Amino acid sequence: MAKKAIILGATGLIGGHLIEQLVREASIDQIITLTRRPAPASHDKVSNVVVDFDRLEEYANLFQGDLLFSCLGTTKKQAGGLEQQYKVDVEYQFHAAQLAADNGVPHYLLVSSSGANAKSSSAYLRMKGELEQKILALPFTRVSIFRPSLLMGERHDSRPAEKLGAILMPWICKLPGLRRYRPISGAQVAAKMIRVSQKAGQGVETFTLDELFSSE
């Protein structure tokens, strides 16, 4: 039976690849992208809806479908401070997940981060870990969490530190003990998310970096 997919973060690196790859999936007949700014629909399967993430409850009817891919995220600099970054990386995503769970969406797929830990000394990793904990308290039939390291690929926004890291990290990660931090492309993460979404399953599953590189 054909499925309906909802994407948060469709204008980002992984979200863009999710759209490109999902439109080629015969099992997906409808893709809804929920964005803060207009995003052109690249295929007949894709519909874009601009939403106010501060008033998500007004769009509750949009969170109905079979799959919710959540890859929304920002940086402290882009958001304008740590408090605003928390709003995007934790509050917006959790509120959206609540609406989806209330509407009976069975499968939630989240892009988190390597090292995500609600008790981390890193604000970024702490936010990712806190979001994971919040999501696991919701009544989804299935939750799939993906923990990539540094992401490689062309972004619409400028992230100089990530660009530098993408150049240096493949070489640095050849050193003993550092392979687990090697970068991965946004396209690879998207492909793994889609493969997971096409398989039957239930409960909670977490995919660490080595598993993201796997084609299974």
MOLIN-V14586 format. One record per pair of residues at least 12 apart in sequence whose C-alpha atoms are under 8 Angstrom apart, sorted by the first residue. I is the first residue (numbers start at 1). GAP is how many residues later the second one is. D is the distance in whole Angstrom. If there is no record, write none. Layout:
i:gap:d
I:GAP:D
I:GAP:D
This chain:
i:gap:d
1:26:7
2:24:8
2:25:5
2:26:5
2:27:6
3:24:6
3:25:5
3:26:6
3:27:7
3:62:7
3:63:6
3:64:8
4:24:6
4:25:6
4:26:5
4:27:6
4:28:8
4:61:5
4:62:5
4:63:7
5:23:7
5:25:6
5:26:5
5:27:6
5:60:6
5:61:6
5:62:5
5:63:6
5:64:7
6:25:6
6:26:5
6:27:6
6:28:7
6:57:7
6:59:7
6:61:6
6:62:5
6:63:6
7:24:7
7:25:6
7:26:5
7:27:6
7:61:6
7:62:5
7:63:6
7:64:8
8:25:6
8:26:6
8:27:7
8:60:8
8:61:6
8:62:5
8:63:6
8:64:6
9:24:8
9:25:7
9:26:7
9:61:7
9:62:5
9:63:4
9:64:7
10:23:6
10:24:7
10:25:7
10:61:8
10:62:8
11:24:7
11:28:7
11:145:8
12:59:8
12:60:7
12:143:7
12:144:7
13:140:7
13:141:7
13:142:6
13:143:8
13:173:6
14:57:7
14:172:5
14:173:6
14:175:7
14:176:6
15:56:6
15:175:7
17:169:7
17:170:5
17:173:6
18:169:8
18:172:5
18:173:7
18:176:8
19:12:8
19:27:8
21:169:8
21:170:7
21:173:8
22:172:7
23:20:7
23:22:7
23:23:8
29:16:6
30:15:5
30:16:6
30:17:8
31:14:6
31:15:5
31:16:6
32:14:6
32:15:5
32:16:6
32:17:7
33:13:7
33:14:6
33:15:5
33:16:6
34:14:6
34:15:5
34:16:6
34:17:6
35:13:7
35:14:6
35:15:5
35:16:6
36:14:5
36:15:6
36:16:6
36:17:7
37:13:6
37:14:8
38:12:6
53:39:6
54:38:8
56:39:7
56:40:7
57:42:7
60:39:6
60:40:8
63:33:8
63:36:6
63:37:5
63:40:7
63:42:8
64:36:6
64:39:6
64:40:7
64:41:6
65:40:6
66:39:5
66:40:6
66:41:6
67:38:6
67:39:7
67:40:5
67:41:6
67:42:7
67:130:8
68:32:8
68:37:7
68:39:6
68:40:5
68:41:6
69:39:6
69:40:5
69:41:6
70:23:7
70:38:8
70:39:6
70:40:5
70:41:6
71:39:6
71:40:5
71:41:8
72:16:7
72:17:7
72:21:7
73:15:6
73:16:5
74:14:7
74:15:7
86:41:7
89:38:7
89:39:7
89:42:8
90:37:6
90:38:7
90:40:8
90:41:5
93:38:8
94:37:7
94:40:7
94:41:7
97:38:7
97:41:8
98:40:7
101:37:7
101:38:6
101:39:6
104:36:8
105:35:7
106:34:5
106:35:5
106:36:6
107:33:6
107:34:6
107:35:5
107:36:6
107:37:8
107:90:8
108:32:7
108:34:6
108:35:5
108:36:6
109:34:6
109:35:5
109:36:6
109:37:8
109:84:7
110:33:8
110:34:6
110:35:5
110:36:6
111:34:6
111:35:5
111:36:6
111:37:8
112:16:6
112:17:8
112:20:8
112:33:7
112:34:6
112:35:5
112:36:7
113:12:7
113:15:7
113:33:7
113:34:4
113:35:5
113:36:6
114:33:5
114:34:5
114:35:5
114:94:7
114:95:7
115:32:8
116:12:5
116:13:4
116:31:8
117:12:4
117:13:7
118:12:5
118:15:8
132:13:8
136:68:8
141:61:6
141:62:6
142:59:7
142:60:4
142:61:5
142:62:6
143:59:7
143:60:6
143:61:5
143:62:6
144:52:8
144:60:6
144:61:5
144:62:6
144:63:8
145:59:8
145:60:6
145:61:5
145:62:6
146:43:8
146:47:8
146:60:6
146:61:5
146:62:6
146:66:7
147:59:7
147:60:6
147:61:5
147:62:6
147:65:8
148:35:8
148:36:7
148:41:7
148:60:7
148:61:5
148:64:7
149:32:6
149:33:7
149:34:6
149:35:7
149:60:7
150:12:7
150:15:8
150:16:7
150:31:8
150:32:7
150:33:5
150:34:6
151:15:8
151:32:6
151:33:5
151:34:5
151:35:6
152:14:6
152:31:7
152:32:6
152:33:4
152:34:6
153:32:6
153:33:6
153:34:8
166:17:7
169:13:6
169:14:7
170:12:6
170:13:7
180:29:7
180:30:7
181:28:8
184:29:8
188:24:7
188:25:7
189:23:6
189:24:8
192:20:6
192:21:8
192:22:8
192:23:7
192:24:8
195:21:7
